[in-house]
């Protein structure tokens, strides 16, 4: 029979153990103290605390006990089920949820968080409402009254004016406000675009420019400032413009590809199948191919639009959201979510598909269970119901029930579902939501893999990710507010430890109904519209290599060539793998969120001093039985800090010396401290030279399966160089390490001498003199104090040592020294007292 392999710990169990580590530790300590004596209700207090923690973890936050999910919405939602409203609209430029009534406009400001209070309101004229948008300064309200008219109302004066189109030849598809310097409002019509400038004195709009072309439907997001205009028989030809504060950028025309089910079948691309998203400060377009059940991902450049990759959706009925730079693909029928991170080397899902759950439901609700359907009655709606409208980036509007939800990632659950610590740390270091929690999870992961005694190579990779992220932040954003202060503190401790609106629903009945944001007459007009030449597709594109750059990630140089740095959260695009080239002047379109990466990274990055305080200082007691393993881990950490160009906290060297002394490895302490012959590998890694040092390193690492230290010949980027794959770092001298060596030297005098020598070499004169006095070498200390003018040591310490020696000559020498070295000493009471003692001794 084959041996049964031990079952692996489930993600749920790992999550419980990580969250209840302190309670489990208390319970285990209590049991260990009483075993082998066993009695009824032994350690009941600690057991009840552990049980309560485990139940809280399983129930807390996940609406259904024991359910697992990587994404959730928080209960209660924003309730906007007000009687007599005529639909719900979302103004993403101002983050307003708008609910018009017969004579008023009600709106909620939903950023930075969903409010719980009553809405604000503005009076308006009676009439139909197809869409509503506020100006970016909130002074004017634009209301689309029909397919041919838009009414603008000044909120301060109540004055109104209208813009109309030719009813016989064109219709208005929509409009949006812009911060473009040449215009304030863009009217989107079936015949093209009208750029209007607002004149507040006369409350009138002046036509700046008209752009004429056929338009079937359009998409716009204020976050990207990008509008895509669909045309052609299948609505697959696109013209794009970006209206930003920097001016107007025209995007080359391009065509989206669609799979065919039959030879003569030509499917029409719908507006619901295309999404504009901003991820890591980059603008992408996601196009659903219903036949191949996949999402085509397009990247925008100033002179080209490139299809970057294809993401499988496994369903033709999906919705798309973006939360914390993660693309969420909602499978409506299966009621699960697939997570994609476009910065990964592969475009595989981040984790297994799991359902969307509602957090914060009443715990006494007996109707809740582990399925999404059963949660519907808990909040009064249906998960992924027909009334759900997904608003990019992260909102869900339940139009049937008048509810608004915001999507969240459960980073803790995602981390618990993966056993690949380096990969999940890379993933977490890119997140910006709840930075304190992200940092806490990262530190807990590093602690866990050390306590579990994972292979040293795995721990080393994890620490490389964390420290490279911090180093990269210092290089690209060390001057940001708060970041430089953190870095300076770490170095000291190292020496010491607005957006366009989408129609969600509309109608004249009290109950809101869903209506798509496209022209209802387009079905009859698509066949009659002529297509324009696809002059922007692939023209001027060389297919050799594609040089990309990023607005948010500093991984490219000025020329746009991707750098080969070793950052823990370096972005790797599939475009680089395809080796295509965009024109020399090509630059990616910048979004309104281009600086967010640098700002958030400062709060999630973990400094070396934080690693020491939250990892090594906490695991030291747990690793008492295996100091050699922890020593090997610390050596890898020191290698990582040196490689990243950072400074390790001195207390870490103190800990390493203590661990070596605990194993009676004093010879290795002396070797690490006193050996001065260094070599530096090409990546900046320091190693001591000599066969003896290498043998010490091998003895530490081979037992734990690390790779053999050797010199390898390695080729990279066409350049050949020698690189050291692993080595032993030196114990950097510091006051803390010197004091620890002196303390350890109580059991091993040569080690104490190492500490004394380190104090002298560091020019810590006061401490060196005090150490000599402690050892009874007061005359040597006196000579040292004279030589280096150490005036901080109290004379009484020397005099007491001289009296204890019972030598009148020595006492007279000390008195004479301080009378000469410190003239004011003669006026002190100590001088008289010890002179009297000297006279008695004589």
C-alpha positions in Angstrom: 0.0 0.0 0.0 1.1 3.5 -0.7 1.7 5.8 2.2 -1.0 8.4 2.6 0.4 11.9 2.4 -0.5 14.2 5.2 -3.4 16.5 4.3 -2.3 20.1 3.7 -3.7 22.8 6.0 -6.8 24.4 4.5 -6.8 28.1 3.7 -9.5 28.6 6.3 -7.4 26.9 9.0 -4.4 28.9 8.1 -6.4 32.0 8.4 -7.7 31.1 11.8 -4.2 30.2 13.1 -2.8 33.4 11.8 -5.5 35.5 13.3 -5.6 33.7 16.7 -1.9 33.2 17.2 -1.7 34.9 20.5 -4.7 33.0 22.0 -3.3 29.7 20.7 0.1 30.5 22.2 -1.4 31.3 25.6 -3.4 28.0 25.5 -0.4 26.0 24.5 1.8 27.6 27.2 -0.8 26.8 29.8 -1.1 23.1 28.7 2.6 22.7 28.5 3.0 24.0 32.1 0.6 21.4 33.5 1.4 18.3 31.5 1.7 15.4 32.4 -0.8 16.3 35.2 -4.3 16.4 33.6 -7.5 17.6 35.3 -11.0 18.6 34.4 -11.5 22.1 32.9 -7.7 22.5 32.7 -6.8 25.9 31.1 -10.5 26.5 30.5 -10.0 30.3 30.5 -7.4 30.2 27.7 -9.5 27.6 25.8 -12.6 29.7 25.8 -10.6 32.7 24.6 -9.2 30.7 21.7 -12.6 29.3 20.8 -14.2 32.7 20.8 -11.4 34.1 18.6 -11.8 31.2 16.1 -15.6 31.7 15.9 -15.1 35.4 15.3 -12.7 34.8 12.5 -15.0 32.3 10.8 -18.1 34.6 11.2 -16.6 38.0 11.3 -17.2 40.0 8.2 -18.3 37.3 5.9 -22.1 37.6 6.1 -22.4 33.8 6.3 -20.6 31.6 8.9 -17.8 29.6 7.4 -18.1 31.1 3.9 -15.0 32.1 2.0 -14.8 35.0 -0.4 -12.1 37.3 -1.9 -14.5 40.2 -2.6 -17.4 41.6 -0.6 -19.8 44.5 -0.2 -20.4 46.1 3.1 -23.8 46.1 4.7 -25.6 48.5 5.1 -25.6 50.0 1.6 -26.7 53.5 0.7 -30.5 53.5 0.4 -31.9 55.8 -2.2 -35.4 54.2 -2.6 -37.2 57.5 -2.3 -40.8 57.7 -3.6 -41.4 59.4 -6.9 -37.8 59.4 -8.2 -37.4 59.2 -12.0 -34.4 57.0 -12.2 -30.9 56.8 -10.8 -27.8 58.4 -12.4 -24.1 58.4 -11.6 -22.0 61.4 -12.1 -18.4 60.0 -11.8 -16.8 63.4 -12.3 -18.2 64.6 -9.0 -18.9 61.2 -7.4 -22.6 62.0 -7.2 -25.4 59.5 -7.1 -28.3 61.5 -8.5 -32.1 60.8 -8.2 -34.3 63.3 -10.0 -38.0 63.9 -9.0 -40.6 65.9 -10.7 -39.2 69.3 -9.6 -36.0 68.6 -7.7 -32.6 66.9 -8.2 -31.5 64.8 -5.2 -27.9 63.7 -4.9 -25.5 62.0 -2.5 -21.7 62.6 -2.5 -20.4 59.0 -2.3 -16.6 59.8 -2.1 -14.5 59.1 -0.2 -17.1 56.8 1.5 -20.8 56.0 1.0 -22.8 58.4 3.2 -25.6 57.5 5.6 -27.4 60.8 5.8 -30.2 62.4 3.7 -29.4 63.7 0.2 -28.8 67.2 -0.9 -31.2 68.7 -3.4 -31.6 71.4 -6.1 -34.8 72.8 -7.6 -35.3 72.3 -11.3 -38.0 72.8 -13.9 -40.4 70.0 -14.5 -39.9 67.7 -17.5 -38.3 64.4 -18.6 -34.8 63.6 -17.4 -32.6 61.3 -19.5 -29.3 62.2 -17.7 -27.9 64.6 -15.2 -24.4 66.0 -14.8 -23.0 68.7 -12.5 -20.2 71.0 -13.7 -16.8 70.4 -12.2 -17.1 73.5 -10.0 -20.7 72.5 -9.0 -22.1 75.8 -10.2 -24.2 74.5 -13.2 -26.4 71.5 -13.6 -26.8 69.9 -17.1 -30.0 68.0 -17.7 -30.6 66.1 -20.9 -34.4 66.5 -21.5 -34.7 64.6 -24.7 -32.6 63.2 -27.6 -32.5 66.7 -29.1 -32.2 69.0 -26.1 -30.0 69.6 -23.0 -30.9 72.2 -20.4 -28.3 74.0 -18.3 -29.3 75.6 -15.0 -27.2 78.0 -12.9 -27.5 76.9 -9.3 -26.9 80.4 -7.9 -29.3 82.5 -10.1 -31.7 79.8 -11.4 -31.1 81.0 -14.9 -31.5 78.4 -17.6 -30.4 78.0 -21.2 -30.7 75.1 -23.7 -28.6 73.5 -26.4 -30.5 71.7 -29.2 -29.5 69.7 -32.2 -31.1 69.3 -35.6 -34.0 66.9 -34.9 -34.2 65.8 -38.5 -30.6 64.6 -39.0 -29.0 64.0 -35.6 -29.6 63.0 -32.0 -27.8 63.7 -28.8 -26.2 60.6 -27.3 -25.0 62.4 -24.2 -22.7 65.0 -22.8 -20.0 65.5 -20.2 -18.1 68.3 -18.5 -14.3 68.6 -18.9 -11.4 70.4 -17.4 -9.9 70.9 -20.9 -8.5 74.5 -21.2 -10.3 75.2 -24.5 -13.8 73.9 -23.7 -16.1 73.1 -20.8 -18.7 70.8 -22.2 -18.6 68.1 -24.9 -21.9 67.2 -26.7 -21.8 63.7 -28.2 -24.1 63.4 -31.2 -24.7 60.8 -33.8 -23.0 63.3 -36.2 -19.9 63.9 -34.1 -18.7 66.1 -31.2 -19.5 69.7 -30.3 -16.9 71.4 -28.0 -18.6 74.2 -26.0 -17.2 76.9 -23.8 -19.3 78.2 -20.9 -19.5 82.0 -20.4 -20.7 82.5 -16.8 -21.5 86.2 -17.1 -24.2 85.6 -19.7 -24.9 82.0 -18.8 -24.4 81.0 -22.4 -22.4 78.4 -24.3 -20.2 79.2 -27.2 -19.3 76.7 -29.9 -15.5 76.3 -30.0 -15.2 73.5 -32.5 -17.2 70.7 -34.2 -15.8 67.3 -35.1 -17.9 65.5 -37.7 -18.1 61.7 -38.1 -20.7 59.0 -37.6 -21.2 57.7 -34.1 -23.3 54.7 -33.1 -22.6 54.9 -29.3 -19.8 56.2 -27.0 -18.0 55.5 -23.7 -16.4 58.0 -21.4 -14.9 58.0 -18.0 -13.7 61.2 -16.2 -11.0 59.2 -14.5 -9.3 58.6 -17.9 -10.7 61.7 -19.6 -11.0 59.4 -22.5 -14.0 59.1 -24.9 -14.3 56.2 -27.3 -16.8 56.7 -30.2 -18.0 53.5 -31.9 -18.9 53.4 -35.6 -19.2 50.9 -38.5 -21.6 48.2 -39.4 -20.5 46.1 -36.4 -19.6 49.0 -34.2 -16.1 47.8 -34.0 -14.3 50.9 -35.4 -13.3 53.4 -32.8 -12.2 57.0 -32.7 -10.9 58.3 -29.4 -10.1 61.7 -27.8 -8.7 62.5 -24.4 -9.9 65.9 -23.0 -7.7 66.7 -20.1 -6.2 69.7 -18.4 -3.2 69.3 -20.6 -5.2 69.7 -23.8 -6.8 67.4 -26.4 -5.1 64.2 -27.6 -6.5 62.4 -30.6 -6.2 58.6 -30.4 -5.5 56.8 -33.7 -8.5 55.0 -35.1 -8.5 51.3 -34.3 -10.7 48.2 -34.7 -11.7 45.7 -32.1 -11.7 42.1 -33.2 -14.7 39.8 -32.6 -14.9 36.0 -33.1 -17.5 34.7 -35.5 -19.8 31.8 -34.8 -20.7 31.3 -38.4 -19.1 32.2 -41.7 -21.8 34.8 -42.7 -22.6 36.0 -39.2 -21.3 39.4 -38.3 -22.1 40.2 -34.6 -22.6 43.8 -33.6 -20.5 45.0 -30.7 -22.7 46.4 -27.9 -21.7 49.3 -25.5 -22.2 47.0 -22.5 -19.4 44.8 -23.8 -16.7 47.6 -23.7 -15.2 49.1 -20.6 -12.6 51.9 -20.1 -10.6 51.2 -16.9 -7.6 52.8 -15.2 -5.2 50.3 -13.7 -1.9 51.3 -12.1 -2.3 54.7 -13.6 -2.6 53.2 -17.1 -5.6 53.5 -19.4 -7.0 50.2 -20.8 -10.0 49.2 -22.7 -11.6 45.8 -22.0 -13.7 44.3 -24.8 -15.8 41.2 -24.2 -15.8 38.7 -27.0 -19.0 36.7 -26.3 -18.1 33.9 -28.7 -14.7 33.1 -27.3 -15.8 34.1 -23.8 -12.7 36.2 -23.2 -11.8 39.9 -22.5 -9.5 41.6 -25.0 -7.3 44.1 -23.2 -6.2 47.1 -25.2 -3.5 49.6 -24.1 -3.6 53.2 -25.3 -0.6 55.1 -26.6 -0.5 58.5 -28.2 0.3 57.1 -31.6 -1.1 53.5 -31.4 -3.6 51.3 -29.6 -2.2 47.8 -28.9 -4.0 44.7 -27.9 -2.0 43.6 -24.9 -3.5 40.3 -23.9 -6.6 38.2 -23.6 -8.2 37.3 -20.2 -10.5 34.3 -20.1 -13.9 34.9 -18.6 -15.4 31.4 -19.0 -18.8 33.1 -19.6 -20.5 35.4 -22.1 -22.5 37.2 -19.4 -20.2 39.2 -17.3 -19.6 42.5 -15.7 -16.3 44.3 -14.9 -15.1 46.3 -11.9 -11.8 47.6 -10.8 -10.8 47.6 -7.1 -7.4 48.6 -5.9 -5.9 48.1 -9.4 -7.4 44.5 -9.6 -9.7 43.7 -12.5 -12.8 41.9 -11.2 -14.7 39.8 -13.7 -18.2 39.1 -12.4 -19.7 35.9 -13.8 -23.4 36.8 -13.5 -24.8 33.3 -14.0 -22.3 31.5 -11.8 -22.3 34.4 -9.3 -18.6 34.2 -8.7 -15.7 36.7 -9.2 -12.4 36.1 -11.1 -9.6 38.4 -10.1 -6.9 39.5 -12.5 -3.7 41.5 -11.9 -2.3 42.8 -15.1 1.1 43.5 -13.5 1.8 39.8 -13.1 4.1 38.0 -15.5 1.2 35.7 -16.5 -2.4 36.6 -16.9 -3.7 33.8 -14.9 -6.3 34.6 -12.2 -5.0 35.8 -8.9 -7.0 33.2 -7.0 -9.8 30.7 -7.5 -13.2 32.1 -8.4 -15.3 32.7 -5.3 -18.7 34.3 -4.7 -19.4 37.9 -3.8 -20.6 38.1 -0.2 -22.3 40.7 1.9 -20.4 41.6 5.1 -22.0 43.0 8.2 -25.4 41.3 7.9 -27.2 40.9 11.2 -25.7 37.8 13.0 -29.1 36.6 14.2 -30.4 36.3 10.7 -31.2 32.6 10.4 -31.9 32.8 6.6 -28.2 33.4 5.7 -26.3 30.4 4.5 -23.3 29.7 2.3 -24.8 30.5 -1.1 -25.2 33.9 -2.7 -28.9 33.4 -3.4 -29.7 32.8 0.2 -28.2 36.2 1.2 -30.8 38.1 -0.9 -33.5 38.1 1.7 -31.0 39.2 4.3 -30.7 42.7 2.7 -33.9 42.9 0.6 -32.4 42.2 -2.9 -30.9 39.5 -5.0 -27.1 39.0 -5.5 -26.4 39.6 -9.2 -30.0 40.4 -9.8 -31.4 41.8 -13.0 -31.5 45.3 -11.4 -27.7 45.3 -10.7 -25.7 47.9 -12.6 -21.9 47.8 -12.3 -20.3 51.3 -12.4 -16.6 51.4 -13.1 -14.6 51.4 -11.1 -16.0 49.9 -7.9 -19.7 50.6 -7.4 -22.8 48.5 -7.8 -26.3 50.1 -8.1 -29.3 47.9 -7.4 -31.8 50.0 -9.3 -34.8 47.8 -8.4 -34.3 48.2 -4.7 -32.7 51.7 -4.6 -29.4 50.5 -3.1 -25.8 51.4 -3.8 -22.9 49.2 -2.8 -19.1 49.6 -2.9 -16.9 46.6 -3.7 -13.9 45.7 -1.5 -11.1 43.1 -1.7 -10.6 40.8 1.2 -6.8 40.9 1.1 -6.5 38.7 4.2 -8.5 36.0 2.6 -6.5 36.2 -0.6 -3.3 36.0 1.3 -4.5 33.0 3.3 -5.5 31.2 0.1 -2.0 31.1 -1.3 1.0 29.1 -0.1 3.4 30.9 -2.3 4.7 33.5 0.1 7.0 35.5 -2.3 4.2 35.8 -4.9 1.5 36.9 -2.4 3.9 39.4 -0.9 4.5 40.8 -4.4 0.7 41.1 -4.8 0.2 42.8 -1.5 3.0 45.3 -2.0 1.0 46.7 -5.0 -2.2 47.3 -3.0 -3.1 50.7 -1.6 -6.4 50.1 0.2 -6.0 50.0 4.0 -2.2 50.3 4.0 -1.9 49.5 7.7 -3.7 46.2 7.2 -1.6 45.4 4.1 1.6 46.0 6.1 0.3 43.9 9.0 -0.5 41.0 6.6 2.9 41.1 5.0 4.7 41.1 8.3 2.5 38.2 9.5 3.3 36.2 6.3 7.1 36.6 6.9 6.8 35.6 10.5 4.7 32.6 9.6 7.1 31.2 7.0 10.0 31.6 9.5 8.1 29.9 12.3 7.1 27.1 10.0 10.7 26.7 9.1 10.2 26.9 5.4 13.3 26.5 3.2 15.8 29.3 3.6 15.6 30.0 -0.1 11.9 30.6 0.2 12.3 33.0 3.1 15.1 34.8 1.2 12.8 35.4 -1.8 10.1 36.7 0.5 12.5 39.2 2.1 13.9 40.2 -1.3 10.3 41.2 -2.3 9.7 43.2 0.9 13.1 45.0 0.9 13.2 45.6 -2.8 9.8 47.3 -2.6 11.1 49.6 0.1 14.3 50.3 -1.7 12.5 51.0 -4.9 10.2 53.4 -3.1 13.2 55.3 -1.7 14.6 55.7 -5.2 11.4 56.9 -6.9 9.4 58.5 -4.1 11.6 59.2 -1.1 10.8 62.9 -1.4 7.0 62.5 -1.0 5.4 63.8 2.1 5.8 61.3 5.0 8.0 59.0 3.0 11.3 60.8 3.5 10.5 61.0 7.2 10.0 57.3 7.4 13.2 56.6 5.5 15.2 59.0 7.7 13.8 57.4 10.8 14.7 54.0 9.4 18.3 55.1 8.6 18.7 56.6 12.1 17.5 53.4 13.6 19.8 51.6 11.1 22.5 53.4 12.9 20.0 52.9 15.8 17.5 50.5 15.7 -14.2 64.3 -11.1 -16.0 61.8 -13.7 -18.8 61.5 -16.5 -22.2 60.2 -15.7 -23.7 56.9 -16.7 -27.4 56.3 -16.9 -28.2 53.6 -14.5 -32.0 53.6 -14.8 -34.6 55.9 -16.1 -38.3 56.0 -16.6 -41.4 58.0 -15.6 -42.8 55.4 -13.3 -42.0 55.5 -9.6 -40.2 52.2 -9.8 -36.8 52.7 -11.6 -36.2 50.7 -14.7 -32.9 49.9 -16.4 -32.0 51.6 -19.6 -28.7 51.3 -21.6 -26.7 54.5 -22.2 -26.8 54.2 -26.0 -29.0 55.8 -28.6 -32.3 53.8 -28.9 -32.5 54.6 -32.6 -29.0 53.2 -33.4 -30.4 49.8 -34.4 -32.0 51.2 -37.6 -29.1 53.6 -38.3 -26.1 51.3 -38.0 -26.6 49.7 -41.4 -26.9 53.1 -43.1 -23.7 54.7 -41.6 -20.6 54.6 -43.7 -17.3 53.5 -42.1 -14.2 55.6 -42.1 -10.7 54.5 -43.0 -8.9 52.7 -40.3 -5.9 55.0 -40.6 -4.8 54.6 -37.0 -4.6 50.8 -36.8 -1.1 49.3 -36.9 0.2 52.2 -39.1 3.6 53.4 -38.1 4.1 50.3 -35.9 7.3 48.3 -36.2 6.8 44.7 -35.0 10.2 44.2 -33.5 10.0 45.4 -29.9 7.5 47.4 -27.9 9.0 49.9 -25.6 6.5 50.8 -22.9 6.5 53.3 -20.2 4.3 53.9 -17.2 2.8 56.9 -15.6 2.6 55.4 -12.2 5.5 52.9 -12.0 9.1 54.0 -12.2 10.2 50.9 -14.1 11.0 52.5 -17.4 13.7 55.0 -18.2 13.2 58.2 -20.2 13.4 56.5 -23.5 10.7 54.1 -22.5 12.8 50.9 -22.3 11.7 48.7 -19.5 14.3 48.5 -16.8 15.7 45.3 -15.4 15.5 46.2 -11.8 14.7 43.7 -9.1 11.8 45.6 -7.5 9.4 43.5 -5.4 6.5 44.9 -7.3 7.9 45.6 -10.7 5.3 45.5 -13.5 5.7 43.1 -16.3 3.6 43.5 -19.3 2.7 40.9 -21.9 3.6 43.6 -24.5 7.2 43.2 -23.6 7.0 39.5 -24.3 5.4 40.0 -27.7 8.4 42.3 -28.7 6.5 44.8 -30.6 7.4 48.4 -31.2 5.3 51.6 -31.0 6.6 54.7 -32.8 9.6 56.5 -31.3 7.4 59.3 -30.0 4.8 57.0 -28.5 3.9 57.7 -24.9 1.1 56.1 -22.9 -1.9 58.2 -22.1 -1.7 59.6 -18.6 -4.7 59.3 -16.3 -6.0 61.5 -13.5 -4.6 58.9 -11.0 -1.0 58.7 -12.2 0.5 59.8 -8.9 -1.4 57.5 -6.7 1.1 54.6 -6.9 3.9 56.6 -5.4 1.8 58.0 -2.6 0.3 54.7 -1.4 3.5 52.7 -1.8 5.1 54.8 1.0 2.5 53.5 3.4 2.6 49.8 2.6 6.4 49.5 2.2 8.2 47.9 5.1 11.5 49.2 6.3 14.3 47.1 7.7 13.7 48.4 11.2 10.0 47.4 10.9 11.1 43.9 9.8 13.3 43.6 12.9 10.6 44.9 15.3 7.7 43.0 13.9 9.4 39.8 12.7 12.7 38.9 14.2 12.1 40.3 17.6 8.8 38.3 17.8 10.1 35.0 16.5 13.3 34.9 18.5 11.7 33.3 21.6 9.8 30.8 19.4 13.1 29.8 17.7 15.0 29.2 20.9 15.3 25.5 20.1 16.8 26.0 16.6 19.1 29.0 16.7 21.1 27.8 13.6 18.0 28.1 11.4 17.2 31.6 12.6 20.9 32.6 12.1 20.7 31.4 8.5 17.5 33.5 8.0 19.1 36.6 9.5 22.1 36.1 7.2 19.7 36.0 4.2 18.0 39.2 5.5 21.4 40.9 5.7 22.1 39.8 2.2 18.8 41.3 1.0 19.4 44.6 2.8 22.9 44.9 1.2 21.5 44.0 -2.2 18.7 46.6 -1.9 21.2 49.2 -0.8 19.6 49.5 2.7 21.1 49.5 6.2 20.2 46.8 8.6 19.3 47.8 12.2 22.2 47.2 14.6 19.9 45.2 17.0 19.8 42.5 14.3 23.5 42.1 14.5 23.1 41.9 18.3 20.5 39.1 17.9 22.7 37.2 15.5 25.7 37.4 17.9 23.5 36.2 20.7 22.2 33.2 18.6 25.7 32.2 17.7 26.8 32.4 21.4 23.8 30.4 22.4 25.3 27.6 20.3 28.8 28.1 21.6 29.9 29.3 18.2 32.2 32.0 19.5 34.9 31.3 16.9 32.4 32.3 14.2 31.5 35.5 16.0 35.2 36.4 16.0 35.4 35.5 12.3 32.4 37.7 11.4 33.6 40.6 13.5 37.3 40.7 12.9 37.7 39.6 9.3 38.3 42.7 7.2 38.9 41.3 3.8 35.8 42.0 1.7 34.9 41.5 -1.9 31.8 42.9 -3.5 29.7 41.1 -6.1 28.2 43.0 -9.1 24.9 43.5 -7.2 26.6 45.2 -4.3 26.7 42.2 -2.0 29.5 42.0 0.5 31.3 38.8 1.5 34.4 38.0 3.5 37.2 36.5 1.6 38.9 33.2 2.6 38.3 29.5 2.7 37.6 29.5 6.4 34.7 32.0 6.0 33.2 30.0 3.2 33.3 26.8 5.2 31.5 28.6 8.0 28.8 29.7 5.6 28.4 26.3 4.1 28.0 24.8 7.6 25.1 27.2 8.3 23.3 26.8 5.0 23.7 23.3 3.7 21.8 21.8 6.6 18.7 23.8 5.5 18.9 23.0 1.8 20.4 26.3 0.6 22.3 26.5 -2.6 26.1 26.0 -2.5 28.2 29.1 -2.3 30.3 29.4 -5.4 31.2 31.7 -8.2 29.0 31.3 -11.2 29.5 32.6 -14.7 26.2 34.2 -15.7 25.1 36.0 -18.8 22.5 38.8 -18.6 21.6 41.4 -21.2 24.5 40.3 -23.4 27.0 41.2 -20.7 29.1 38.5 -19.0 30.1 38.9 -15.4 30.8 37.0 -12.2 28.1 36.9 -9.6 28.0 35.4 -6.1 24.8 33.4 -5.6 25.0 33.3 -1.8 27.5 34.5 0.8 27.9 35.5 4.4 27.6 39.2 5.4 29.8 40.8 8.0 28.6 41.8 11.5 28.7 45.5 11.1 30.3 47.2 14.1 28.0 49.4 16.3 27.7 50.4 19.9 24.9 48.0 20.5 26.9 45.1 19.1 29.9 46.0 21.1 27.9 46.1 24.3 26.4 42.7 23.5 29.8 41.2 22.8 31.0 42.4 26.1 28.1 40.9 27.9 28.6 37.6 26.0 32.2 37.8 26.9 31.4 37.1 30.6 31.4 33.5 29.5 34.1 33.8 26.9 36.8 36.5 27.5 38.1 36.7 23.9 34.6 37.8 22.9 34.6 40.5 25.5 37.9 41.8 24.0 36.2 41.9 20.6 33.6 44.2 22.1 36.2 46.4 23.7 38.1 46.7 20.4 34.9 47.6 18.6 34.2 50.5 21.1 37.7 51.8 20.5 37.5 51.5 16.7 34.2 53.3 16.7 35.7 56.1 18.8 33.2 55.5 21.6 35.7 56.9 24.1 33.3 57.3 27.1 32.0 53.7 26.8 35.5 52.3 26.3 36.8 54.1 29.4 33.8 52.9 31.4 34.4 49.3 30.2 38.1 49.4 31.2 37.1 50.7 34.6 34.5 47.9 34.9 37.3 45.4 34.2 39.6 47.0 36.8 42.0 48.5 34.3 41.7 52.0 35.8 45.3 53.1 35.1 44.9 52.1 31.4 41.6 53.9 31.4 43.3 57.0 32.9 45.9 57.0 30.2 43.2 56.6 27.5 41.2 59.4 28.9 44.2 61.7 28.9 45.0 60.8 25.3 41.5 61.3 24.0 40.4 64.0 26.5 37.5 62.0 27.9 36.0 64.4 30.5 32.6 62.7 30.7 33.6 60.0 33.2 33.3 60.9 36.8 36.6 61.1 38.8 35.0 59.2 41.7 34.9 56.0 39.6 38.7 56.1 39.1 39.3 57.1 42.7 37.2 54.2 44.1 39.1 51.7 42.0 42.4 53.2 43.3 41.2 53.0 46.9 40.1 49.4 46.3 43.6 48.5 45.1 44.9 49.6 48.6 47.8 51.3 46.9 48.7 54.8 48.1 50.9 55.3 45.0 48.0 54.6 42.7 45.6 56.8 44.6 48.1 59.6 44.5 48.6 59.2 40.8 44.8 59.4 40.2 44.4 62.5 42.4 47.3 64.2 40.7 45.9 63.4 37.2 42.5 64.9 37.9 44.0 68.0 39.6 45.9 68.6 36.4 43.3 67.3 33.9 40.3 69.1 35.6 41.5 72.2 37.5 38.0 72.7 39.1 38.3 69.3 40.7 40.3 70.8 43.6 37.2 72.8 44.7 35.0 69.7 45.0 34.2 67.8 48.1 35.6 64.6 46.5 39.1 66.1 46.3 39.1 66.7 50.1 37.7 63.4 51.0 40.1 61.3 48.9 43.1 63.5 50.0 42.2 62.6 53.5 42.0 58.9 52.6 45.5 59.2 51.0 47.0 60.8 54.1 45.6 58.0 56.2 47.1 55.4 53.8 50.5 57.0 53.9 
